[in-house]
Amino acid sequence: MIILTEFWCVKMQTRRGETDNARKRLRYELHWVSPEIKTCDVQTPALGFSGRVNVGFFRLDNQELQMAALAYYLGSLDADGFIGAGFTFHPDQSPLSETIQQTEENFNNYHSFDHSKKNVPIFIISNEVEVAKSSEEEQVDRYVWSEPFVPLDDNSGDVSNSQGIIFSIQGAHFTCNAPLENVSDTISQSVQLFGDYSSSWDVKVDFNAPCLELPKEFYDALAGWTGLRLNSRLGLSEMTAPASSLPDLLFSLSFNGVQLALPLQSLVLPELSGSSSSNEENSTKFCIQRAGSMLQRGTAAFAAPTTSAAEVARLQRLHGSTGIPVYNMIDSPITFGAMVLEALGAVTVNELTRRVGIRKPSAKVDYEQQTKASCLQSVSCIGGQEYVLHLNVCKDPDCSQFYFHSLDGETKYCVIDSSWTVMLIVTTTLLVIAELFLSLSLRRVVSQSQHE
């Protein structure tokens, strides 16, 4: 059930093209291209073209799409060129979400408080308008509210800026049982998803995307302990263990606030007929995606020829004009898609206070239930490796800090590079030979001068 105010419906229609970053990238995935050719009337004002051309329609069975598929498709048709691409969608719900959820009923609860109508929230439920029986104060008490969001690149003051609906979450972590080495017992392991990067991170609500999308560093932390792996063909996560082994992702919307739980097992995807190859039949697919790395350099975007002056000024305010690596929260948020919002129960937006609310849990988070989730065993490091807890990986030593050293793949120590050893021996030998030659030459000259 989608619940929206009339005010929010209009705003979502005007901003949908801005909030969907995937639409900007136009990625096409080869396996899922199912073109249907139709002759349509096309007008391209920028090219001064108007006429009937063959238009290819693609099924959006997957949101992880690549341009390589489009190039392959155009090449197979001997097409003369490519004008552009667009998306069609129902204004209330993305067809992509409908495809992934298939025949499952939609229990999403999204709504927004409209303060222009006597401070009473108005809902649209199944296209029928009704006034809520409870007051707005009672509605507010049912939710845990985020901190007010102040947009950095939009002066409109709305909760939804050019990046969409943004709010921050605090202290995201999960707990699971890790087996002990050489022992049949287990130990409860609490993992901070954000590691040492930050205590909080921005979340973007995207109604047109179904999945949970994490920056690479956060995805690696989750995968390092749970055994999730990225299916590059589908752009989704999979694992051989049952979905029940995944833990809940715990977080709060404010410092020391109420703990909220996102059950990751609720992001499991139904098996699509003909979508799995023989080696994928025993794996469970999850609507969890990995975004790009949040590590950026301050001057990286300045060299782009298409970057506007306003964008350059914004990036300079955020990162400075240096090339120092920056962990970028603004341009690398966590994305909450439709399935994530459904798993959270109910999400609301207060336009006046610019806060996002999530319905309070009916009971406190059951930490005993959390420990029933299983995770991988802690990896053992050797040599000069350093153990990174939140990633459950061993980090090799940085041998670039030492002159003429390289990493020994077996011992994992920084050792003198063999090529430099050979060069040192050759150089020393040449210097010794040169010294002997000069010494003998000097003796010969002295001997000749004495005889004269």
C-alpha positions in Angstrom: 0.0 0.0 0.0 1.6 3.3 -1.1 0.6 6.2 1.1 1.5 9.7 -0.2 0.0 13.2 0.3 -1.2 15.1 -2.7 1.6 17.6 -2.1 4.2 14.9 -2.1 2.9 13.2 -5.2 3.3 16.3 -7.2 6.8 16.9 -5.9 7.9 13.3 -6.6 6.8 13.6 -10.2 8.8 16.8 -10.8 11.9 15.5 -9.0 11.9 11.9 -10.0 14.4 12.5 -12.9 16.7 14.3 -10.5 16.7 11.7 -7.7 17.4 8.6 -9.8 21.2 8.6 -10.3 21.0 5.3 -12.2 18.9 7.1 -14.9 21.8 9.5 -15.4 24.3 6.8 -16.0 22.1 4.8 -18.4 23.8 1.5 -17.8 22.7 -1.5 -19.8 23.3 -5.1 -18.8 23.8 -7.6 -21.7 22.1 -10.6 -20.3 18.8 -8.8 -19.7 18.5 -7.0 -23.0 15.1 -8.0 -24.5 14.6 -5.5 -27.4 11.3 -4.9 -29.1 11.4 -2.9 -32.3 8.6 -0.5 -33.1 8.4 2.3 -35.7 7.5 5.5 -33.9 7.2 9.2 -34.6 10.3 10.8 -33.1 11.2 14.5 -32.7 14.7 15.5 -31.7 14.7 19.3 -31.5 18.4 19.5 -30.7 19.2 17.7 -34.0 16.4 19.4 -35.9 15.0 16.0 -36.7 11.4 14.9 -37.0 10.2 11.6 -38.6 9.5 7.9 -38.1 12.4 5.8 -37.0 12.8 2.3 -35.5 12.9 2.5 -31.7 14.1 -0.4 -29.5 12.3 -1.0 -26.2 14.1 -2.9 -23.5 12.7 -4.8 -20.5 14.1 -3.4 -17.3 14.3 -6.7 -15.5 17.5 -5.6 -13.7 18.6 -2.3 -12.4 22.3 -3.0 -12.9 22.7 -2.2 -16.6 25.7 -1.6 -18.7 26.3 0.4 -21.9 28.2 -2.6 -23.3 24.8 -4.3 -23.8 23.5 -1.3 -25.8 26.6 -1.2 -28.0 26.3 -5.0 -28.6 22.6 -4.6 -29.5 23.2 -1.7 -31.9 26.1 -3.5 -33.5 23.9 -6.6 -34.1 21.4 -4.4 -36.0 24.0 -2.5 -38.0 22.4 0.7 -36.7 23.6 4.0 -38.0 23.8 5.6 -34.6 22.3 6.2 -31.2 20.1 9.2 -30.5 19.4 8.7 -26.8 17.6 6.6 -24.2 14.8 7.2 -21.8 12.7 5.4 -19.2 9.0 5.0 -18.9 7.4 4.5 -15.5 4.2 4.6 -13.5 4.2 7.8 -11.3 3.3 5.8 -8.2 5.7 3.0 -8.3 8.7 2.0 -10.4 8.1 -0.9 -12.8 11.5 -2.1 -11.7 10.2 -2.6 -8.2 7.1 -4.4 -9.5 9.3 -6.7 -11.6 11.5 -7.7 -8.7 8.7 -8.1 -6.2 6.6 -9.8 -8.9 3.3 -11.0 -7.5 4.0 -10.1 -3.9 1.6 -7.6 -2.4 3.1 -4.1 -1.7 2.9 -3.3 1.9 5.0 -0.1 1.7 3.9 2.8 3.9 5.2 6.1 2.8 3.6 9.4 3.6 4.3 13.1 4.2 2.8 15.6 6.5 1.1 18.4 4.6 1.0 21.4 7.0 -1.1 23.6 4.7 -4.3 21.7 5.6 -5.1 22.6 9.2 -2.1 20.6 10.5 -4.0 17.3 9.8 -2.2 14.7 7.7 -4.0 13.8 4.5 -3.4 10.4 3.0 -4.0 8.9 -0.4 -4.8 5.2 0.1 -5.7 3.2 -3.0 -6.4 6.5 -4.8 -9.0 7.5 -2.3 -8.5 10.6 -0.2 -9.4 10.5 3.5 -8.5 12.5 6.6 -6.7 10.6 9.3 -8.6 10.0 12.5 -5.7 10.7 14.8 -4.0 14.1 15.2 -0.7 15.0 13.8 0.9 14.9 17.2 -0.2 11.3 17.7 1.2 10.4 14.3 4.5 12.1 15.1 4.8 10.1 18.4 4.6 6.8 16.4 7.9 7.5 14.6 11.6 7.9 15.4 12.7 11.1 13.7 16.0 11.9 12.1 18.0 15.1 12.6 16.9 18.0 10.3 18.6 17.9 6.9 20.2 21.1 5.7 20.9 20.8 1.9 24.3 22.1 0.8 23.6 22.6 -2.8 19.9 23.7 -2.8 18.5 26.9 -1.4 14.9 25.9 -1.6 14.8 24.6 2.0 12.9 21.4 1.1 13.8 18.1 2.6 14.2 16.8 -0.9 17.1 18.6 -2.6 18.6 17.8 -6.0 20.0 14.6 -4.5 16.6 13.4 -3.2 15.4 12.7 0.3 18.5 12.7 2.5 18.9 11.9 6.2 21.7 10.5 8.3 21.9 7.3 10.3 24.2 6.7 13.3 26.3 3.8 14.4 25.2 1.2 11.8 26.3 -2.3 13.0 25.3 -5.9 13.0 25.9 -8.9 15.3 26.5 -12.5 14.4 28.1 -15.7 15.7 31.6 -16.3 14.4 33.1 -19.8 14.8 36.3 -20.1 16.8 39.4 -21.6 15.2 40.0 -25.3 16.1 37.1 -25.1 18.5 33.4 -26.1 18.0 32.2 -23.1 20.0 31.2 -19.7 18.6 31.7 -16.1 19.7 29.4 -13.2 19.3 30.9 -10.7 16.9 29.7 -7.1 16.7 30.8 -5.3 13.5 30.7 -1.6 12.9 29.6 -1.1 9.3 31.2 2.3 9.0 34.5 1.1 10.5 36.8 4.0 11.3 35.5 6.2 8.6 32.7 7.9 10.4 30.1 7.4 13.2 27.3 8.4 10.8 26.5 8.4 7.1 24.0 9.9 4.8 21.1 7.9 3.4 19.2 8.7 0.2 15.6 7.5 -0.2 15.0 6.5 -3.8 11.5 5.4 -4.6 12.5 4.4 -8.1 15.1 1.8 -6.9 14.3 -1.4 -5.2 17.5 -2.3 -3.5 19.9 -1.5 -0.6 23.0 0.1 -2.2 26.1 0.5 -0.1 29.4 2.2 -0.9 32.1 -0.2 -1.7 33.8 0.0 1.7 30.6 -0.7 3.6 29.6 -3.5 1.3 33.0 -5.1 1.8 32.5 -5.0 5.5 29.1 -6.8 5.2 30.4 -9.3 2.7 33.6 -10.0 4.7 31.6 -11.3 7.6 28.4 -12.7 6.1 29.8 -14.4 3.0 27.9 -12.2 0.5 29.4 -12.0 -2.9 28.6 -9.7 -5.8 27.2 -11.3 -9.0 28.7 -9.0 -11.6 26.3 -10.3 -14.3 23.2 -9.4 -12.3 24.6 -6.6 -10.2 23.1 -8.2 -7.1 24.4 -10.1 -4.1 24.2 -13.8 -3.6 25.2 -16.4 -1.0 25.0 -20.2 -0.7 23.9 -20.0 3.0 20.2 -19.7 3.8 18.7 -16.2 4.0 18.1 -16.7 7.8 21.8 -16.6 8.4 22.0 -12.9 7.5 21.9 -10.6 10.5 19.8 -7.5 11.0 21.4 -4.1 10.3 21.0 -2.0 13.4 21.1 1.8 13.4 19.6 4.9 15.0 18.5 8.2 13.5 20.2 10.3 16.2 23.1 10.1 18.7 22.2 7.5 21.3 18.7 7.3 19.8 16.3 4.4 19.5 17.8 1.4 17.8 16.1 0.5 14.5 16.5 -2.8 12.7 16.7 -3.5 9.0 16.3 -7.3 8.5 18.6 -8.1 5.6 16.9 -11.4 5.1 13.8 -9.5 4.0 15.8 -8.4 0.9 15.8 -11.9 -0.6 14.7 -12.0 -4.2 12.3 -14.6 -5.6 13.7 -17.0 -8.2 13.0 -15.7 -11.7 12.3 -18.4 -14.2 15.2 -18.8 -16.6 17.3 -16.2 -14.8 19.8 -18.6 -13.1 22.5 -20.5 -14.8 23.5 -24.0 -13.6 26.2 -22.7 -11.2 23.8 -20.2 -9.6 20.9 -22.6 -8.8 22.1 -23.2 -5.2 22.6 -19.5 -4.4 20.1 -17.1 -2.9 19.9 -13.7 -4.5 19.6 -10.5 -2.4 18.6 -7.0 -3.4 21.9 -5.6 -2.0 24.1 -3.7 -4.4 27.7 -2.4 -4.2 28.2 1.2 -5.3 31.5 2.8 -6.2 34.2 3.7 -3.7 33.6 6.7 -1.5 37.3 7.5 -1.7 37.7 10.5 -4.0 40.3 13.2 -4.6 39.5 16.8 -4.3 40.8 17.8 -7.7 39.4 14.7 -9.6 36.2 16.4 -10.7 37.8 19.7 -11.6 39.5 18.4 -14.8 36.2 17.2 -16.3 35.3 19.4 -19.3 31.6 19.1 -18.6 31.8 20.2 -14.9 30.0 23.5 -14.5 31.4 26.5 -12.5 28.7 26.0 -9.9 29.6 22.4 -9.5 33.3 23.2 -9.2 32.5 25.7 -6.5 30.4 23.2 -4.6 33.2 20.6 -4.8 35.8 23.1 -3.6 33.6 23.9 -0.6 33.3 20.2 0.2 36.7 18.9 -0.6 39.0 21.8 -1.0 41.2 22.4 -4.1 43.9 19.8 -3.2 44.3 16.3 -4.4 44.2 14.8 -0.9 42.1 11.6 -0.7 38.7 12.3 0.9 36.0 9.9 2.1 33.1 11.5 0.4 29.8 11.2 2.2 27.9 13.8 0.0 28.4 12.0 -3.3 28.4 8.5 -2.0 25.3 8.0 0.2 23.7 4.8 1.2 20.6 4.2 -0.9 17.3 2.9 0.6 15.1 1.5 -2.2 11.5 0.4 -2.1 12.3 -3.1 -0.6 14.3 -1.5 2.2 11.5 0.9 3.0 9.0 -2.0 3.0 11.3 -3.9 5.4 11.4 -0.9 7.8 7.6 -0.9 8.0 6.7 2.8 7.5 8.6 5.8 6.5 7.3 9.4 6.7 8.7 12.8 5.7 7.9 16.0 7.6 8.2 18.9 5.1 8.1 21.6 7.7 10.9 20.4 10.0 12.8 18.6 7.2 13.0 15.4 9.1 12.5 11.8 8.1 10.7 9.4 10.4 10.6 5.6 10.7 7.9 3.9 12.6 9.0 2.9 16.1 9.5 -0.8 16.6 6.7 -2.6 18.5 9.3 -4.0 20.9 12.9 -3.5 21.7 15.4 -5.1 19.4 15.9 -8.7 20.4 19.7 -9.0 20.7 19.4 -12.7 21.5 17.8 -13.1 18.1 20.7 -11.2 16.5 23.2 -13.7 17.8 21.4 -16.5 15.9 22.8 -15.1 12.7 26.0 -16.8 11.6 29.0 -15.2 10.1 32.4 -16.3 8.8 35.4 -17.2 10.9 37.9 -14.5 11.5 40.8 -14.7 9.0 44.3 -15.4 10.3 47.1 -13.0 9.3 50.7 -13.9 8.7 53.9 -12.0 8.4 53.6 -8.3 8.4 49.9 -8.3 7.7 47.5 -6.1 9.7 44.0 -7.5 10.6 41.1 -5.1 9.8 38.3 -6.1 12.1 35.3 -4.5 10.4 36.3 -5.9 7.0 37.5 -9.3 8.3 40.5 -9.2 6.0 44.3 -9.1 6.3 45.9 -5.9 5.0 49.3 -6.4 3.4 52.1 -4.0 4.6 52.7 -1.0 2.5 56.2 -1.7 1.1 56.3 1.5 -0.8 57.3 3.2 2.4 60.7 1.5 2.2 63.3 2.0 -0.5 64.1 -1.0 -2.7 61.5 -3.2 -1.0 58.7 -5.3 -2.3 56.1 -7.7 -0.8 57.0 -11.3 -0.5 53.8 -13.1 -1.5 54.5 -16.2 0.7 55.8 -14.6 4.0 53.9 -11.3 3.6 56.9 -9.3 4.7 58.6 -6.4 3.0 61.9 -7.7 1.6 64.6 -6.2 -0.5 63.6 -6.5 -4.1 65.7 -9.1 -5.9 66.1 -6.9 -8.9 67.6 -4.2 -6.7 69.9 -6.8 -5.1 71.2 -7.8 -8.5 71.6 -4.2 -9.5 73.5 -3.5 -6.3 75.9 -6.4 -6.8 76.5 -5.4 -10.5 77.1 -1.8 -9.5 79.4 -2.7 -6.7 81.4 -5.1 -9.0 81.7 -2.3 -11.6 82.9 0.2 -8.9 85.5 -2.3 -7.7 86.7 -3.0 -11.2 86.9 0.7 -11.9 88.9 1.3 -8.6 91.4 -1.5 -9.5 91.8 -0.1 -13.0 92.4 3.4 -11.7 94.8 2.1 -9.1 96.8 0.1 -11.6 96.9 3.0 -14.0 98.1 5.3 -11.3 100.9 2.9 -10.4 102.0 2.5 -14.0 102.1 6.3 -14.4 104.2 6.7 -11.3 106.6 3.9 -12.4 107.1 5.5 -15.8 107.8 8.9 -14.2 110.4 7.4 -11.9 112.3 5.7 -14.8 112.5 9.0 -16.7 
